[in-house]
Each structure stands twice: as C-alpha cells, then as structure tokens.
Amino acid sequence: MRSAIFGLAMVLALFASAGAHALQDPTRPPDARPASVQNVAPRDIELGSILLGSQRRVAVINGVALREGDDHDGIRVRRIHRDKVEVTDRGQPRVLYPPTLPQVRITQ
C-alpha cells in the first residue's frame, strides 16, 4: 500500500515538473529576461515651465514645448497640471515638478 502511494506521488511530481517545462519558449535564448524585469535607470528630464491657458496647456520639457499627448525623445506627455506634469518616459510613468524658486529675504 505504501509503495503504491509513493509511486503515485512520484508520477504526479513527474507530470507537474513536465508541465512547467512545457511552458517555456523554445526560441528564447537561455539567458534572456523579460523586458519588464530589466531595470532602466531614470534619466534627467528638466521641466522648464508650465503654461496654462483657457484653450491650451503646454509644458516645456528639455527645452521643447509639448502639449498633452505629444511625444519627444521617448517622453510622452500624459497630463499637465498647475504644479506638475505626468509623463511616460520609455514606458515608465513619471511625475515632473517645476524647479523651486529661490527664497528672497529682506534684511534691514
């Protein structure tokens, strides 16, 4: 009885491991990783200014004026807000903020 249960367990384990190997892509190189796993270092993106009007929204990114939906150099502008810009940089979502202005102090 024990040998029958052990045999059944071995057969089930063999079928389970065979199923896992059957799901692998035979054309994929053995050292390849999925594209979503590869780490891409975020690059420097400069948000120069945000211009909001009644008829348009424009963000100046890396010196180029872009509207919502525009693409430039792998950057797609998703949404322009009053104080931030949502972009997609090479498929990765990012939020850009305008540079902070220096504080001016009055001394007497």
Chimera marker file (.cmm) of the C-alpha trace (Angstrom):
<marker_set name="trace">
<marker id="1" x="0.000" y="0.000" z="0.000" r="1" g="1" b="0" radius="0.5"/>
<marker id="2" x="2.787" y="2.435" z="0.897" r="1" g="1" b="0" radius="0.5"/>
<marker id="3" x="4.671" y="1.650" z="-2.284" r="1" g="1" b="0" radius="0.5"/>
<marker id="4" x="1.529" y="2.340" z="-4.339" r="1" g="1" b="0" radius="0.5"/>
<marker id="5" x="1.072" y="5.741" z="-2.679" r="1" g="1" b="0" radius="0.5"/>
<marker id="6" x="4.756" y="6.521" z="-3.103" r="1" g="1" b="0" radius="0.5"/>
<marker id="7" x="4.586" y="5.500" z="-6.774" r="1" g="1" b="0" radius="0.5"/>
<marker id="8" x="1.515" y="7.657" z="-7.340" r="1" g="1" b="0" radius="0.5"/>
<marker id="9" x="3.259" y="10.622" z="-5.678" r="1" g="1" b="0" radius="0.5"/>
<marker id="10" x="6.300" y="10.158" z="-7.906" r="1" g="1" b="0" radius="0.5"/>
<marker id="11" x="4.155" y="10.041" z="-11.064" r="1" g="1" b="0" radius="0.5"/>
<marker id="12" x="2.291" y="13.201" z="-10.040" r="1" g="1" b="0" radius="0.5"/>
<marker id="13" x="5.570" y="15.003" z="-9.309" r="1" g="1" b="0" radius="0.5"/>
<marker id="14" x="6.930" y="13.938" z="-12.698" r="1" g="1" b="0" radius="0.5"/>
<marker id="15" x="3.863" y="15.262" z="-14.544" r="1" g="1" b="0" radius="0.5"/>
<marker id="16" x="3.932" y="18.537" z="-12.596" r="1" g="1" b="0" radius="0.5"/>
<marker id="17" x="7.571" y="19.220" z="-13.496" r="1" g="1" b="0" radius="0.5"/>
<marker id="18" x="6.979" y="18.258" z="-17.140" r="1" g="1" b="0" radius="0.5"/>
<marker id="19" x="4.130" y="20.774" z="-17.358" r="1" g="1" b="0" radius="0.5"/>
<marker id="20" x="6.330" y="23.576" z="-16.071" r="1" g="1" b="0" radius="0.5"/>
<marker id="21" x="8.986" y="22.896" z="-18.698" r="1" g="1" b="0" radius="0.5"/>
<marker id="22" x="6.385" y="22.750" z="-21.459" r="1" g="1" b="0" radius="0.5"/>
<marker id="23" x="5.505" y="26.440" z="-20.870" r="1" g="1" b="0" radius="0.5"/>
<marker id="24" x="8.975" y="27.776" z="-21.698" r="1" g="1" b="0" radius="0.5"/>
<marker id="25" x="9.543" y="29.401" z="-25.097" r="1" g="1" b="0" radius="0.5"/>
<marker id="26" x="11.974" y="27.189" z="-27.048" r="1" g="1" b="0" radius="0.5"/>
<marker id="27" x="13.105" y="30.117" z="-29.252" r="1" g="1" b="0" radius="0.5"/>
<marker id="28" x="14.104" y="32.353" z="-26.328" r="1" g="1" b="0" radius="0.5"/>
<marker id="29" x="17.837" y="32.486" z="-25.546" r="1" g="1" b="0" radius="0.5"/>
<marker id="30" x="18.644" y="30.743" z="-22.256" r="1" g="1" b="0" radius="0.5"/>
<marker id="31" x="19.938" y="33.923" z="-20.527" r="1" g="1" b="0" radius="0.5"/>
<marker id="32" x="17.151" y="36.261" z="-21.711" r="1" g="1" b="0" radius="0.5"/>
<marker id="33" x="14.998" y="38.131" z="-19.208" r="1" g="1" b="0" radius="0.5"/>
<marker id="34" x="11.568" y="39.595" z="-19.884" r="1" g="1" b="0" radius="0.5"/>
<marker id="35" x="11.658" y="43.272" z="-20.908" r="1" g="1" b="0" radius="0.5"/>
<marker id="36" x="9.558" y="44.317" z="-17.915" r="1" g="1" b="0" radius="0.5"/>
<marker id="37" x="12.149" y="42.926" z="-15.486" r="1" g="1" b="0" radius="0.5"/>
<marker id="38" x="15.100" y="44.803" z="-16.969" r="1" g="1" b="0" radius="0.5"/>
<marker id="39" x="15.965" y="47.868" z="-14.916" r="1" g="1" b="0" radius="0.5"/>
<marker id="40" x="16.261" y="51.122" z="-16.809" r="1" g="1" b="0" radius="0.5"/>
<marker id="41" x="17.867" y="53.929" z="-14.872" r="1" g="1" b="0" radius="0.5"/>
<marker id="42" x="15.732" y="57.082" z="-14.896" r="1" g="1" b="0" radius="0.5"/>
<marker id="43" x="17.309" y="59.834" z="-16.926" r="1" g="1" b="0" radius="0.5"/>
<marker id="44" x="17.403" y="63.521" z="-16.111" r="1" g="1" b="0" radius="0.5"/>
<marker id="45" x="14.384" y="65.318" z="-17.521" r="1" g="1" b="0" radius="0.5"/>
<marker id="46" x="14.128" y="69.054" z="-16.960" r="1" g="1" b="0" radius="0.5"/>
<marker id="47" x="10.704" y="70.639" z="-16.643" r="1" g="1" b="0" radius="0.5"/>
<marker id="48" x="11.376" y="74.245" z="-17.551" r="1" g="1" b="0" radius="0.5"/>
<marker id="49" x="7.895" y="75.695" z="-17.155" r="1" g="1" b="0" radius="0.5"/>
<marker id="50" x="4.169" y="75.036" z="-17.280" r="1" g="1" b="0" radius="0.5"/>
<marker id="51" x="1.900" y="77.299" z="-19.318" r="1" g="1" b="0" radius="0.5"/>
<marker id="52" x="-1.836" y="77.067" z="-18.698" r="1" g="1" b="0" radius="0.5"/>
<marker id="53" x="-4.417" y="78.991" z="-20.690" r="1" g="1" b="0" radius="0.5"/>
<marker id="54" x="-8.124" y="78.753" z="-21.371" r="1" g="1" b="0" radius="0.5"/>
<marker id="55" x="-7.509" y="76.994" z="-24.711" r="1" g="1" b="0" radius="0.5"/>
<marker id="56" x="-4.222" y="75.143" z="-24.181" r="1" g="1" b="0" radius="0.5"/>
<marker id="57" x="-1.835" y="73.500" z="-21.759" r="1" g="1" b="0" radius="0.5"/>
<marker id="58" x="1.883" y="73.479" z="-22.574" r="1" g="1" b="0" radius="0.5"/>
<marker id="59" x="4.870" y="72.097" z="-20.691" r="1" g="1" b="0" radius="0.5"/>
<marker id="60" x="8.434" y="72.976" z="-21.645" r="1" g="1" b="0" radius="0.5"/>
<marker id="61" x="10.428" y="69.764" z="-21.174" r="1" g="1" b="0" radius="0.5"/>
<marker id="62" x="14.150" y="69.698" z="-22.009" r="1" g="1" b="0" radius="0.5"/>
<marker id="63" x="13.659" y="72.968" z="-23.892" r="1" g="1" b="0" radius="0.5"/>
<marker id="64" x="10.807" y="71.674" z="-26.100" r="1" g="1" b="0" radius="0.5"/>
<marker id="65" x="7.217" y="72.935" z="-25.787" r="1" g="1" b="0" radius="0.5"/>
<marker id="66" x="4.868" y="69.936" z="-25.586" r="1" g="1" b="0" radius="0.5"/>
<marker id="67" x="1.102" y="69.599" z="-25.224" r="1" g="1" b="0" radius="0.5"/>
<marker id="68" x="-0.831" y="66.734" z="-23.664" r="1" g="1" b="0" radius="0.5"/>
<marker id="69" x="-0.444" y="63.674" z="-25.891" r="1" g="1" b="0" radius="0.5"/>
<marker id="70" x="2.755" y="64.918" z="-27.594" r="1" g="1" b="0" radius="0.5"/>
<marker id="71" x="5.871" y="62.724" z="-27.856" r="1" g="1" b="0" radius="0.5"/>
<marker id="72" x="9.506" y="63.806" z="-27.958" r="1" g="1" b="0" radius="0.5"/>
<marker id="73" x="12.699" y="61.775" z="-27.409" r="1" g="1" b="0" radius="0.5"/>
<marker id="74" x="10.871" y="58.858" z="-25.785" r="1" g="1" b="0" radius="0.5"/>
<marker id="75" x="8.841" y="61.130" z="-23.485" r="1" g="1" b="0" radius="0.5"/>
<marker id="76" x="5.046" y="61.224" z="-23.835" r="1" g="1" b="0" radius="0.5"/>
<marker id="77" x="3.108" y="63.948" z="-22.010" r="1" g="1" b="0" radius="0.5"/>
<marker id="78" x="0.090" y="62.339" z="-20.353" r="1" g="1" b="0" radius="0.5"/>
<marker id="79" x="-1.379" y="65.197" z="-18.292" r="1" g="1" b="0" radius="0.5"/>
<marker id="80" x="-0.377" y="68.770" z="-17.489" r="1" g="1" b="0" radius="0.5"/>
<marker id="81" x="-1.445" y="70.123" z="-14.085" r="1" g="1" b="0" radius="0.5"/>
<marker id="82" x="-0.914" y="73.529" z="-12.495" r="1" g="1" b="0" radius="0.5"/>
<marker id="83" x="2.002" y="72.298" z="-10.368" r="1" g="1" b="0" radius="0.5"/>
<marker id="84" x="3.208" y="69.068" z="-12.064" r="1" g="1" b="0" radius="0.5"/>
<marker id="85" x="3.350" y="67.185" z="-15.353" r="1" g="1" b="0" radius="0.5"/>
<marker id="86" x="2.646" y="63.468" z="-15.718" r="1" g="1" b="0" radius="0.5"/>
<marker id="87" x="4.766" y="61.850" z="-18.426" r="1" g="1" b="0" radius="0.5"/>
<marker id="88" x="5.734" y="58.406" z="-19.650" r="1" g="1" b="0" radius="0.5"/>
<marker id="89" x="9.494" y="58.060" z="-20.127" r="1" g="1" b="0" radius="0.5"/>
<marker id="90" x="10.399" y="54.996" z="-22.207" r="1" g="1" b="0" radius="0.5"/>
<marker id="91" x="7.269" y="53.241" z="-20.941" r="1" g="1" b="0" radius="0.5"/>
<marker id="92" x="7.783" y="54.168" z="-17.276" r="1" g="1" b="0" radius="0.5"/>
<marker id="93" x="5.342" y="56.637" z="-15.670" r="1" g="1" b="0" radius="0.5"/>
<marker id="94" x="6.966" y="59.666" z="-14.020" r="1" g="1" b="0" radius="0.5"/>
<marker id="95" x="5.836" y="62.939" z="-12.492" r="1" g="1" b="0" radius="0.5"/>
<marker id="96" x="7.844" y="66.095" z="-13.146" r="1" g="1" b="0" radius="0.5"/>
<marker id="97" x="7.772" y="69.159" z="-10.913" r="1" g="1" b="0" radius="0.5"/>
<marker id="98" x="8.944" y="72.664" z="-11.840" r="1" g="1" b="0" radius="0.5"/>
<marker id="99" x="12.098" y="73.896" z="-10.149" r="1" g="1" b="0" radius="0.5"/>
<marker id="100" x="11.561" y="75.703" z="-6.886" r="1" g="1" b="0" radius="0.5"/>
<marker id="101" x="12.234" y="79.418" z="-6.934" r="1" g="1" b="0" radius="0.5"/>
<marker id="102" x="14.858" y="80.792" z="-4.558" r="1" g="1" b="0" radius="0.5"/>
<marker id="103" x="13.511" y="82.415" z="-1.422" r="1" g="1" b="0" radius="0.5"/>
<marker id="104" x="14.203" y="86.137" z="-1.164" r="1" g="1" b="0" radius="0.5"/>
<marker id="105" x="14.812" y="87.558" z="2.282" r="1" g="1" b="0" radius="0.5"/>
<marker id="106" x="14.537" y="91.187" z="3.160" r="1" g="1" b="0" radius="0.5"/>
<marker id="107" x="17.062" y="92.364" z="5.722" r="1" g="1" b="0" radius="0.5"/>
<marker id="108" x="17.202" y="95.736" z="7.398" r="1" g="1" b="0" radius="0.5"/>
<link id1="1" id2="2" r="1" g="1" b="0" radius="0.2"/>
<link id1="2" id2="3" r="1" g="1" b="0" radius="0.2"/>
<link id1="3" id2="4" r="1" g="1" b="0" radius="0.2"/>
<link id1="4" id2="5" r="1" g="1" b="0" radius="0.2"/>
<link id1="5" id2="6" r="1" g="1" b="0" radius="0.2"/>
<link id1="6" id2="7" r="1" g="1" b="0" radius="0.2"/>
<link id1="7" id2="8" r="1" g="1" b="0" radius="0.2"/>
<link id1="8" id2="9" r="1" g="1" b="0" radius="0.2"/>
<link id1="9" id2="10" r="1" g="1" b="0" radius="0.2"/>
<link id1="10" id2="11" r="1" g="1" b="0" radius="0.2"/>
<link id1="11" id2="12" r="1" g="1" b="0" radius="0.2"/>
<link id1="12" id2="13" r="1" g="1" b="0" radius="0.2"/>
<link id1="13" id2="14" r="1" g="1" b="0" radius="0.2"/>
<link id1="14" id2="15" r="1" g="1" b="0" radius="0.2"/>
<link id1="15" id2="16" r="1" g="1" b="0" radius="0.2"/>
<link id1="16" id2="17" r="1" g="1" b="0" radius="0.2"/>
<link id1="17" id2="18" r="1" g="1" b="0" radius="0.2"/>
<link id1="18" id2="19" r="1" g="1" b="0" radius="0.2"/>
<link id1="19" id2="20" r="1" g="1" b="0" radius="0.2"/>
<link id1="20" id2="21" r="1" g="1" b="0" radius="0.2"/>
<link id1="21" id2="22" r="1" g="1" b="0" radius="0.2"/>
<link id1="22" id2="23" r="1" g="1" b="0" radius="0.2"/>
<link id1="23" id2="24" r="1" g="1" b="0" radius="0.2"/>
<link id1="24" id2="25" r="1" g="1" b="0" radius="0.2"/>
<link id1="25" id2="26" r="1" g="1" b="0" radius="0.2"/>
<link id1="26" id2="27" r="1" g="1" b="0" radius="0.2"/>
<link id1="27" id2="28" r="1" g="1" b="0" radius="0.2"/>
<link id1="28" id2="29" r="1" g="1" b="0" radius="0.2"/>
<link id1="29" id2="30" r="1" g="1" b="0" radius="0.2"/>
<link id1="30" id2="31" r="1" g="1" b="0" radius="0.2"/>
<link id1="31" id2="32" r="1" g="1" b="0" radius="0.2"/>
<link id1="32" id2="33" r="1" g="1" b="0" radius="0.2"/>
<link id1="33" id2="34" r="1" g="1" b="0" radius="0.2"/>
<link id1="34" id2="35" r="1" g="1" b="0" radius="0.2"/>
<link id1="35" id2="36" r="1" g="1" b="0" radius="0.2"/>
<link id1="36" id2="37" r="1" g="1" b="0" radius="0.2"/>
<link id1="37" id2="38" r="1" g="1" b="0" radius="0.2"/>
<link id1="38" id2="39" r="1" g="1" b="0" radius="0.2"/>
<link id1="39" id2="40" r="1" g="1" b="0" radius="0.2"/>
<link id1="40" id2="41" r="1" g="1" b="0" radius="0.2"/>
<link id1="41" id2="42" r="1" g="1" b="0" radius="0.2"/>
<link id1="42" id2="43" r="1" g="1" b="0" radius="0.2"/>
<link id1="43" id2="44" r="1" g="1" b="0" radius="0.2"/>
<link id1="44" id2="45" r="1" g="1" b="0" radius="0.2"/>
<link id1="45" id2="46" r="1" g="1" b="0" radius="0.2"/>
<link id1="46" id2="47" r="1" g="1" b="0" radius="0.2"/>
<link id1="47" id2="48" r="1" g="1" b="0" radius="0.2"/>
<link id1="48" id2="49" r="1" g="1" b="0" radius="0.2"/>
<link id1="49" id2="50" r="1" g="1" b="0" radius="0.2"/>
<link id1="50" id2="51" r="1" g="1" b="0" radius="0.2"/>
<link id1="51" id2="52" r="1" g="1" b="0" radius="0.2"/>
<link id1="52" id2="53" r="1" g="1" b="0" radius="0.2"/>
<link id1="53" id2="54" r="1" g="1" b="0" radius="0.2"/>
<link id1="54" id2="55" r="1" g="1" b="0" radius="0.2"/>
<link id1="55" id2="56" r="1" g="1" b="0" radius="0.2"/>
<link id1="56" id2="57" r="1" g="1" b="0" radius="0.2"/>
<link id1="57" id2="58" r="1" g="1" b="0" radius="0.2"/>
<link id1="58" id2="59" r="1" g="1" b="0" radius="0.2"/>
<link id1="59" id2="60" r="1" g="1" b="0" radius="0.2"/>
<link id1="60" id2="61" r="1" g="1" b="0" radius="0.2"/>
<link id1="61" id2="62" r="1" g="1" b="0" radius="0.2"/>
<link id1="62" id2="63" r="1" g="1" b="0" radius="0.2"/>
<link id1="63" id2="64" r="1" g="1" b="0" radius="0.2"/>
<link id1="64" id2="65" r="1" g="1" b="0" radius="0.2"/>
<link id1="65" id2="66" r="1" g="1" b="0" radius="0.2"/>
<link id1="66" id2="67" r="1" g="1" b="0" radius="0.2"/>
<link id1="67" id2="68" r="1" g="1" b="0" radius="0.2"/>
<link id1="68" id2="69" r="1" g="1" b="0" radius="0.2"/>
<link id1="69" id2="70" r="1" g="1" b="0" radius="0.2"/>
<link id1="70" id2="71" r="1" g="1" b="0" radius="0.2"/>
<link id1="71" id2="72" r="1" g="1" b="0" radius="0.2"/>
<link id1="72" id2="73" r="1" g="1" b="0" radius="0.2"/>
<link id1="73" id2="74" r="1" g="1" b="0" radius="0.2"/>
<link id1="74" id2="75" r="1" g="1" b="0" radius="0.2"/>
<link id1="75" id2="76" r="1" g="1" b="0" radius="0.2"/>
<link id1="76" id2="77" r="1" g="1" b="0" radius="0.2"/>
<link id1="77" id2="78" r="1" g="1" b="0" radius="0.2"/>
<link id1="78" id2="79" r="1" g="1" b="0" radius="0.2"/>
<link id1="79" id2="80" r="1" g="1" b="0" radius="0.2"/>
<link id1="80" id2="81" r="1" g="1" b="0" radius="0.2"/>
<link id1="81" id2="82" r="1" g="1" b="0" radius="0.2"/>
<link id1="82" id2="83" r="1" g="1" b="0" radius="0.2"/>
<link id1="83" id2="84" r="1" g="1" b="0" radius="0.2"/>
<link id1="84" id2="85" r="1" g="1" b="0" radius="0.2"/>
<link id1="85" id2="86" r="1" g="1" b="0" radius="0.2"/>
<link id1="86" id2="87" r="1" g="1" b="0" radius="0.2"/>
<link id1="87" id2="88" r="1" g="1" b="0" radius="0.2"/>
<link id1="88" id2="89" r="1" g="1" b="0" radius="0.2"/>
<link id1="89" id2="90" r="1" g="1" b="0" radius="0.2"/>
<link id1="90" id2="91" r="1" g="1" b="0" radius="0.2"/>
<link id1="91" id2="92" r="1" g="1" b="0" radius="0.2"/>
<link id1="92" id2="93" r="1" g="1" b="0" radius="0.2"/>
<link id1="93" id2="94" r="1" g="1" b="0" radius="0.2"/>
<link id1="94" id2="95" r="1" g="1" b="0" radius="0.2"/>
<link id1="95" id2="96" r="1" g="1" b="0" radius="0.2"/>
<link id1="96" id2="97" r="1" g="1" b="0" radius="0.2"/>
<link id1="97" id2="98" r="1" g="1" b="0" radius="0.2"/>
<link id1="98" id2="99" r="1" g="1" b="0" radius="0.2"/>
<link id1="99" id2="100" r="1" g="1" b="0" radius="0.2"/>
<link id1="100" id2="101" r="1" g="1" b="0" radius="0.2"/>
<link id1="101" id2="102" r="1" g="1" b="0" radius="0.2"/>
<link id1="102" id2="103" r="1" g="1" b="0" radius="0.2"/>
<link id1="103" id2="104" r="1" g="1" b="0" radius="0.2"/>
<link id1="104" id2="105" r="1" g="1" b="0" radius="0.2"/>
<link id1="105" id2="106" r="1" g="1" b="0" radius="0.2"/>
<link id1="106" id2="107" r="1" g="1" b="0" radius="0.2"/>
<link id1="107" id2="108" r="1" g="1" b="0" radius="0.2"/>
</marker_set>
